Amino acid sequence: MIELFHSPKSTCSQKVRLALAEKGLAYESRLIDLSKREQHTPEYLAINPNGVIPSLRHAGHAVRDSSVICEYLDEVFPIPPLMSSDARARAGVREWMRFIEEVPTAAIRVPTANQMFAKVIGAMSEAEFEKWSQNVSVRRDLYLLVRRADFGDKDVREALAKLDMTIRRVDAACAKSAWIAGDSYSLADIGLLPTIVRMEDMGYAAMWSEMPNFSRWYMAAKERPSFKTAYFAGSRMDPSYKWSKVP
Ligand SMILES: N[C@@H](CCC(=O)N[C@@H](CS)C(=O)NCC(=O)O)C(=O)O
């Protein structure tokens, strides 16, 4: 049995849902409400000590981190493959995965945080913030940044420059192949897709309007049946979405 601890709008959860859907795997959904800090409950921290989602439990064994989970699923359920059988091609996919984790995945958190929780976190007293940020050691840096009085435009601009660099690299890669890391849809495509969907939902689609290869890649990725399954109702960011109260 596969259990997935996730939330509809979490981009990292979306990655794993895309991989599960590509494999045609059913799972028990364990929803974690981030606004209620359910990621910090002792029960959840026992599954994932980082206090982040997603986590997967397969036959009672916990696997954490979206990319690790995706690779685990690909190894345990190899058909259809999301990695090549050739070691060099696999290295190519992994190079993209690491780049995607380090650059665009980190960058998208800045405009997301700015839009979703800057107001709430910025308005917290020191004591409220300390209470709220308990157990979030892996995200504390971002939250501290968000608390800075001038958090906003400059940080978002820097993040968008990294996202722009990513889009350009993908556009160049997709001039040579159908998908990011070759002619098969792979974990590299899955790794990037949720970031781009989030960008579209935040109104940044104009950034790739002049990039035909990138645009073709994005359209083809959204046309796969796995997209509809992974992005069930409520998974996209509502443009008017704002956290309205201190969680
Ligand atoms: N490297 C981790 C990062 C997971 C992560 O940051 N998850 C976010 C949601 S996309 C989260 O749980 N945030 C909770 C929080 O910031 O407290 C992965 O890919 O699974």
The ligand as an SDF file (V2000), in Angstrom:
LIG
                    3D

 20 19  0  0  0  0  0  0  0  0999 V2000
   13.3370   19.1070   -0.5850 N   0  0  0  0  0  0  0  0  0  0  0  0
   11.9990   18.8950   -0.1150 C   0  0  0  0  0  0  0  0  0  0  0  0
   11.3250   20.2250    0.1280 C   0  0  0  0  0  0  0  0  0  0  0  0
    9.8970   20.0510    0.5960 C   0  0  0  0  0  0  0  0  0  0  0  0
    9.1900   21.3730    0.8720 C   0  0  0  0  0  0  0  0  0  0  0  0
    9.7950   22.4390    0.9890 O   0  0  0  0  0  0  0  0  0  0  0  0
    7.8790   21.2800    0.9990 N   0  0  0  0  0  0  0  0  0  0  0  0
    7.0710   22.4450    1.2710 C   0  0  0  0  0  0  0  0  0  0  0  0
    5.8100   22.4080    0.4330 C   0  0  0  0  0  0  0  0  0  0  0  0
    6.1830   22.4410   -1.2970 S   0  0  0  0  0  0  0  0  0  0  0  0
    6.6500   22.4040    2.7360 C   0  0  0  0  0  0  0  0  0  0  0  0
    6.3230   21.3660    3.2500 O   0  0  0  0  0  0  0  0  0  0  0  0
    6.6380   23.5530    3.4110 N   0  0  0  0  0  0  0  0  0  0  0  0
    6.1990   23.5740    4.7650 C   0  0  0  0  0  0  0  0  0  0  0  0
    6.7970   24.6870    5.5250 C   0  0  0  0  0  0  0  0  0  0  0  0
    7.4790   25.5120    4.9150 O   0  0  0  0  0  0  0  0  0  0  0  0
    6.6040   24.7240    6.7440 O   0  0  0  0  0  0  0  0  0  0  0  0
   11.2380   18.0390   -1.1340 C   0  0  0  0  0  0  0  0  0  0  0  0
   11.4760   18.2080   -2.3270 O   0  0  0  0  0  0  0  0  0  0  0  0
   10.4080   17.2110   -0.7200 O   0  0  0  0  0  0  0  0  0  0  0  0
  1  2  1  0
  2  3  1  0
  2 18  1  0
  3  4  1  0
  4  5  1  0
  5  6  2  0
  5  7  1  0
  7  8  1  0
  8  9  1  0
  8 11  1  0
  9 10  1  0
 11 12  2  0
 11 13  1  0
 13 14  1  0
 14 15  1  0
 15 16  2  0
 15 17  1  0
 18 19  2  0
 18 20  1  0
M  END
$$$$
